[in-house]
Amino acid sequence: MNQLPHRRRADDVFRHFLAELAVDMANMGVSAAEIAAVLTRRREDIGIYLALDTLEYLKRGGRISGAQA
């Protein structure tokens, strides 16, 4: 699948978070089956939220109209 560059970077961050969680759980003695179950559930909870200071550059780039800005 062809993804946008920012999407790939976000996916890398998510994978890193889940990998750290798996390592921490393994170090606590949690079974592989339980780790897999937790990671599967947590994967659905991960998302990114953005807050913009201004809509100026979205307007300039044609992403939104002047009325929307």
C-alpha positions in Angstrom: 0.0 0.0 0.0 1.3 3.5 -0.9 1.1 5.7 2.2 2.0 9.3 2.7 5.4 10.0 4.4 3.8 11.4 7.6 1.6 8.3 7.9 4.6 6.0 7.8 6.3 8.1 10.5 3.2 7.9 12.7 3.1 4.1 12.2 6.8 3.9 13.3 6.0 5.8 16.5 3.0 3.5 17.2 5.1 0.4 16.6 7.9 1.7 18.9 5.3 2.3 21.7 3.9 -1.2 21.3 7.4 -2.7 21.2 8.3 -0.9 24.4 5.1 -2.1 26.1 5.8 -5.7 25.0 9.4 -5.5 26.4 8.2 -4.1 29.7 5.5 -6.8 30.0 8.0 -9.5 29.2 10.4 -8.2 31.8 7.5 -8.4 34.3 7.0 -12.1 33.4 3.8 -11.8 31.4 3.2 -14.7 29.0 3.6 -14.2 25.3 0.0 -15.0 24.7 -1.1 -12.3 27.1 1.3 -9.8 25.6 -0.1 -10.5 22.2 -3.6 -10.0 23.5 -2.8 -6.7 25.2 -0.9 -5.4 22.1 -3.9 -6.3 19.9 -6.3 -4.4 22.1 -3.9 -1.4 22.6 -3.3 -1.1 18.8 -7.0 0.0 18.4 -6.6 2.7 21.0 -3.7 4.6 19.4 -4.3 7.8 17.5 -2.8 11.2 16.7 -4.4 14.5 17.5 -3.1 17.7 16.0 -3.7 21.3 17.2 -2.8 24.1 14.9 -2.0 27.6 16.0 -3.3 29.0 12.7 -5.0 27.9 9.5 -3.0 30.3 7.4 -0.8 27.7 5.7 -3.7 25.3 5.1 -5.5 28.2 3.3 -2.3 29.1 1.3 -1.8 25.5 0.3 -5.4 25.1 -0.9 -6.3 22.6 1.7 -9.2 24.8 3.0 -11.0 27.8 1.5 -10.9 31.3 2.8 -14.4 30.8 4.2 -13.3 27.8 6.2 -10.3 29.6 7.5 
